Amino acid sequence: MQTNNENLKIAIQKSGRLSQASLNLLKNIGLNFEIFERSLFVKCENFPLEIILVRDDDIPEMVQDFVVDLGIVGDNVIIESSSEVVDLMSLDFGKCRFVIAVTNESRIKKLFDLNGKKIATSYIATLRSFFEINKIKAEIIPIKGAVEVAPSLSMADAIADFTSTGSTLRAHDMKEIYEIYKSEAKLISNPKTLKIKEKKNYIDKLKMRIEGVLYAKKNKYIMMNAPEKSVAQIVKILPGVDSPTVVPLNKKGMVAIHSVVPENIFWKVIENLKAVGASGILVSPIEKMIM
């Protein structure tokens, strides 16, 4: 095990939308650590990694300034900070969209109706850049938190904010008129870290573990019995990463087939398998899968 100065350091959100999901991910890739209520600094017991718990707004700059080697943070925070970091991979959680929204009664219907209007947001730099690119002349009203109340208080004609399900907008009688971009949690790094051979080796190991967990989350393991004569058809139906495993059964003319099926097309695949004679289909979640 390395000394503390040589350990990888990763910054994650101490509290907030990404906090628990980030900790769960680190646990799911086999890291042993214990978080206490006031913890700000946690050392992993079985991997040369130290976890730093901070405000999410501070993470990109901490990574950029080489205070830490890695960070888990949303696209939205990275873009707003303009920090120079390396995007290593998407983590498939913390998904949301940066949208422009107006009240249901507003006469603003499309993007260019915003010219000459006031738009409230907490993401000033991001919105300013978007307006410059799209040649929209609008006044940006900076506001921290509760952006949705700005139109009802006559502070702004529209808002630019992040939404996951749209429920908060609907609760304030608002609707979106334009999506600026999608955001999700990312694993980021300082480019200097990637040039340190030993640290890069450990980062590659972490990435392999994360990829295994994310792949497993999106797939199901299936086992089935089928007539031997249907194997060729079944192989064509199955979209697994490799050819399925085919095992002869004691019953003449029958085989067992094992494969992996993506979650998003699972039921369609099952229907097609049943149509060509597959039976006794057993479905199991995959805990991890290393490619």
C-alpha positions as CSV (number, residue, x, y, z in Angstrom):
1,M,0.0,0.0,0.0
2,Q,1.2,3.5,-0.9
3,T,1.8,6.3,1.6
4,N,-0.9,9.0,2.1
5,N,1.0,11.4,-0.2
6,E,1.0,8.9,-3.0
7,N,-2.6,7.8,-2.7
8,L,-5.1,8.8,-5.2
9,K,-7.5,11.5,-3.9
10,I,-11.1,11.7,-5.1
11,A,-13.5,14.6,-4.3
12,I,-17.2,13.9,-4.1
13,Q,-20.2,15.9,-3.0
14,K,-20.6,15.9,0.8
15,S,-24.3,16.4,0.7
16,G,-26.8,16.9,-2.1
17,R,-28.1,15.2,-5.2
18,L,-25.0,13.2,-6.1
19,S,-23.7,12.5,-2.7
20,Q,-25.3,9.1,-1.9
21,A,-25.1,7.8,-5.4
22,S,-21.3,8.6,-5.5
23,L,-20.7,6.8,-2.3
24,N,-22.8,3.8,-3.4
25,L,-20.8,3.6,-6.6
26,L,-17.5,3.5,-4.7
27,K,-18.9,0.8,-2.4
28,N,-20.2,-1.2,-5.4
29,I,-16.8,-1.4,-6.9
30,G,-15.4,-3.0,-3.8
31,L,-13.9,-0.1,-1.9
32,N,-14.1,-0.5,1.9
33,F,-14.5,2.7,3.9
34,E,-16.6,4.2,6.7
35,I,-18.3,7.5,6.5
36,F,-19.2,9.3,9.8
37,E,-21.6,12.2,10.1
38,R,-18.9,14.9,10.2
39,S,-16.4,13.2,7.9
40,L,-14.6,15.3,5.4
41,F,-11.7,13.0,4.7
42,V,-11.9,9.2,4.5
43,K,-9.3,6.6,3.6
44,C,-10.1,3.4,1.9
45,E,-9.0,0.3,3.7
46,N,-8.3,-1.9,0.6
47,F,-7.3,0.5,-2.1
48,P,-4.8,3.4,-2.3
49,L,-7.6,6.0,-2.4
50,E,-8.7,8.9,-0.2
51,I,-12.2,10.3,-0.4
52,I,-12.5,14.1,0.1
53,L,-16.1,15.3,0.9
54,V,-16.7,18.8,-0.3
55,R,-19.3,21.2,-1.9
56,D,-19.9,20.1,-5.5
57,D,-19.1,23.6,-6.8
58,D,-15.6,23.2,-5.5
59,I,-14.8,19.9,-7.2
60,P,-13.8,20.9,-10.7
61,E,-11.4,23.6,-9.4
62,M,-9.9,21.2,-6.9
63,V,-9.3,18.7,-9.7
64,Q,-7.9,21.4,-12.0
65,D,-5.6,22.8,-9.3
66,F,-4.2,19.3,-8.5
67,V,-5.5,19.4,-5.0
68,V,-7.2,16.0,-5.8
69,D,-6.6,13.6,-8.7
70,L,-10.2,12.7,-9.4
71,G,-13.7,14.0,-8.9
72,I,-17.3,12.9,-9.3
73,V,-19.5,15.8,-10.3
74,G,-22.2,16.7,-12.8
75,D,-21.7,18.1,-16.2
76,N,-23.6,21.2,-15.1
77,V,-21.0,22.1,-12.5
78,I,-18.0,21.4,-14.9
79,I,-19.5,23.6,-17.6
80,E,-20.3,26.4,-15.3
81,S,-16.9,26.4,-13.7
82,S,-14.9,26.3,-17.0
83,S,-12.2,24.3,-15.2
84,E,-9.7,22.4,-17.3
85,V,-10.2,18.8,-16.4
86,V,-10.3,15.5,-18.3
87,D,-13.7,13.8,-18.6
88,L,-12.9,10.1,-18.0
89,M,-16.3,8.6,-18.1
90,S,-20.1,9.0,-17.6
91,L,-21.5,7.3,-14.5
92,D,-25.1,6.9,-15.5
93,F,-26.6,8.7,-12.5
94,G,-27.5,12.3,-11.6
95,K,-29.2,12.8,-15.0
96,C,-31.0,16.1,-15.6
97,R,-31.5,18.7,-18.3
98,F,-30.7,22.4,-18.4
99,V,-33.9,24.0,-19.8
100,I,-35.5,27.4,-20.4
101,A,-39.0,27.5,-18.9
102,V,-41.8,30.0,-18.7
103,T,-45.2,30.3,-17.0
104,N,-48.1,28.5,-18.6
105,E,-49.6,31.9,-19.4
106,S,-46.5,33.3,-21.0
107,R,-46.5,34.6,-24.5
108,I,-43.0,33.4,-24.9
109,K,-43.3,30.3,-27.1
110,K,-39.9,29.7,-28.7
111,L,-36.2,30.5,-28.1
112,F,-35.9,33.7,-30.0
113,D,-38.9,35.2,-28.2
114,L,-36.5,35.7,-25.3
115,N,-34.9,38.7,-27.1
116,G,-35.3,41.8,-24.9
117,K,-36.6,39.7,-21.9
118,K,-35.3,38.9,-18.4
119,I,-34.2,35.3,-17.6
120,A,-33.4,34.2,-14.1
121,T,-30.7,31.5,-13.5
122,S,-28.1,30.3,-11.0
123,Y,-25.9,29.2,-14.0
124,I,-24.9,32.6,-15.3
125,A,-21.8,31.7,-17.3
126,T,-23.5,28.8,-19.0
127,L,-26.5,30.8,-20.0
128,R,-24.5,33.8,-21.1
129,S,-22.4,31.6,-23.4
130,F,-25.5,30.0,-24.8
131,F,-27.1,33.4,-25.5
132,E,-23.9,34.7,-27.2
133,I,-23.7,31.6,-29.4
134,N,-27.3,31.9,-30.4
135,K,-27.2,35.7,-30.7
136,I,-30.0,36.3,-28.2
137,K,-30.1,39.7,-26.5
138,A,-31.6,39.1,-23.1
139,E,-30.9,40.3,-19.6
140,I,-29.7,37.6,-17.2
141,I,-30.9,37.9,-13.6
142,P,-28.6,36.1,-11.2
143,I,-30.5,34.2,-8.5
144,K,-29.4,31.5,-6.0
145,G,-31.9,28.8,-5.4
146,A,-35.7,28.8,-5.9
147,V,-35.3,30.1,-9.4
148,E,-38.9,29.0,-10.2
149,V,-40.4,31.8,-8.2
150,A,-38.7,34.5,-10.2
151,P,-41.5,34.9,-12.8
152,S,-44.3,35.0,-10.2
153,L,-42.4,37.7,-8.3
154,S,-42.1,39.7,-11.6
155,M,-38.3,39.4,-11.3
156,A,-38.0,37.7,-14.7
157,D,-39.9,36.6,-17.8
158,A,-38.4,33.2,-17.9
159,I,-35.9,30.9,-16.1
160,A,-33.0,28.7,-17.0
161,D,-32.6,25.8,-14.6
162,F,-32.0,22.1,-14.3
163,T,-34.9,19.6,-14.2
164,S,-35.0,15.8,-13.8
165,T,-38.7,14.9,-14.0
166,G,-40.2,18.4,-14.6
167,S,-42.3,18.0,-11.4
168,T,-40.9,21.2,-9.8
169,L,-41.7,23.2,-13.0
170,R,-45.3,21.8,-13.0
171,A,-45.7,22.6,-9.3
172,H,-45.0,26.2,-10.2
173,D,-47.3,26.3,-13.2
174,M,-44.3,26.4,-15.6
175,K,-43.4,24.6,-18.8
176,E,-40.1,24.2,-20.7
177,I,-39.7,25.8,-24.1
178,Y,-36.2,24.8,-24.9
179,E,-33.6,22.2,-23.8
180,I,-30.0,23.6,-23.7
181,Y,-28.2,20.4,-22.8
182,K,-28.3,17.1,-20.9
183,S,-26.2,16.6,-17.8
184,E,-25.1,13.5,-15.7
185,A,-22.4,12.6,-13.2
186,K,-18.9,12.3,-14.6
187,L,-15.6,10.9,-13.3
188,I,-13.1,13.6,-14.0
189,S,-9.3,13.8,-13.6
190,N,-6.4,16.3,-13.5
191,P,-4.4,15.8,-16.7
192,K,-1.2,15.8,-14.6
193,T,-2.4,12.7,-12.7
194,L,-2.7,10.8,-15.9
195,K,1.0,11.4,-16.7
196,I,2.0,9.7,-13.4
197,K,2.4,6.1,-14.3
198,E,1.5,4.6,-10.9
199,K,-1.5,6.8,-10.4
200,K,-2.8,6.2,-13.9
201,N,-2.5,2.4,-13.3
202,Y,-4.8,2.8,-10.3
203,I,-7.2,5.0,-12.2
204,D,-7.4,2.4,-14.9
205,K,-8.2,-0.2,-12.3
206,L,-11.0,2.0,-10.9
207,K,-12.4,2.6,-14.4
208,M,-12.4,-1.2,-15.1
209,R,-14.4,-1.8,-11.9
210,I,-16.8,1.1,-12.6
211,E,-17.4,-0.1,-16.2
212,G,-18.1,-3.6,-14.9
213,V,-20.7,-2.3,-12.5
214,L,-22.3,0.0,-15.1
215,Y,-22.5,-2.8,-17.7
216,A,-24.1,-5.2,-15.2
217,K,-26.7,-2.6,-14.3
218,K,-27.8,-2.3,-17.9
219,N,-28.0,-6.0,-18.7
220,K,-29.7,-9.3,-17.5
221,Y,-28.3,-12.8,-17.5
222,I,-30.7,-15.3,-19.1
223,M,-30.7,-19.1,-19.2
224,M,-33.2,-21.2,-21.2
225,N,-33.9,-24.6,-22.7
226,A,-34.4,-24.9,-26.4
227,P,-34.6,-27.4,-29.2
228,E,-31.2,-28.0,-30.8
229,K,-32.7,-27.2,-34.2
230,S,-33.5,-23.7,-33.0
231,V,-30.0,-22.8,-31.9
232,A,-29.1,-20.9,-35.1
233,Q,-32.3,-18.8,-34.9
234,I,-31.7,-18.1,-31.2
235,V,-28.1,-17.0,-31.8
236,K,-29.4,-14.4,-34.3
237,I,-32.0,-13.1,-31.8
238,L,-29.6,-12.8,-28.9
239,P,-27.7,-9.4,-28.9
240,G,-25.1,-10.5,-26.2
241,V,-21.5,-9.3,-26.2
242,D,-20.3,-12.7,-27.4
243,S,-21.8,-15.8,-28.8
244,P,-24.1,-17.5,-26.2
245,T,-23.0,-20.5,-24.3
246,V,-24.7,-23.7,-25.6
247,V,-24.7,-26.8,-23.4
248,P,-26.2,-30.2,-24.4
249,L,-28.9,-31.6,-22.0
250,N,-29.7,-35.2,-21.1
251,K,-32.9,-34.9,-23.0
252,K,-32.3,-35.8,-26.6
253,G,-32.6,-32.8,-29.1
254,M,-32.5,-30.2,-26.3
255,V,-29.9,-27.8,-25.2
256,A,-29.4,-25.1,-22.5
257,I,-28.4,-21.6,-23.7
258,H,-26.9,-18.9,-21.5
259,S,-26.5,-15.3,-22.6
260,V,-26.6,-11.6,-21.6
261,V,-29.4,-9.3,-22.8
262,P,-29.6,-5.5,-22.5
263,E,-32.3,-4.3,-20.2
264,N,-33.7,-1.8,-22.7
265,I,-34.7,-4.5,-25.2
266,F,-35.2,-7.4,-22.8
267,W,-38.9,-8.1,-23.2
268,K,-38.8,-7.9,-27.0
269,V,-35.9,-10.4,-27.0
270,I,-37.8,-12.7,-24.7
271,E,-40.9,-12.6,-26.9
272,N,-38.8,-13.5,-30.0
273,L,-37.1,-16.4,-28.1
274,K,-40.4,-17.9,-27.0
275,A,-41.6,-17.7,-30.6
276,V,-38.7,-20.0,-31.8
277,G,-39.2,-22.6,-29.0
278,A,-37.2,-21.3,-26.0
279,S,-38.7,-22.5,-22.7
280,G,-37.9,-22.4,-19.0
281,I,-36.3,-19.0,-19.4
282,L,-34.6,-18.0,-16.1
283,V,-33.6,-14.3,-15.7
284,S,-31.0,-13.1,-13.2
285,P,-29.5,-9.7,-12.4
286,I,-25.8,-9.3,-12.9
287,E,-23.8,-7.9,-10.0
288,K,-20.7,-7.1,-12.0
289,M,-19.4,-8.0,-15.5
290,I,-15.8,-7.4,-16.5
291,M,-15.3,-7.0,-20.2
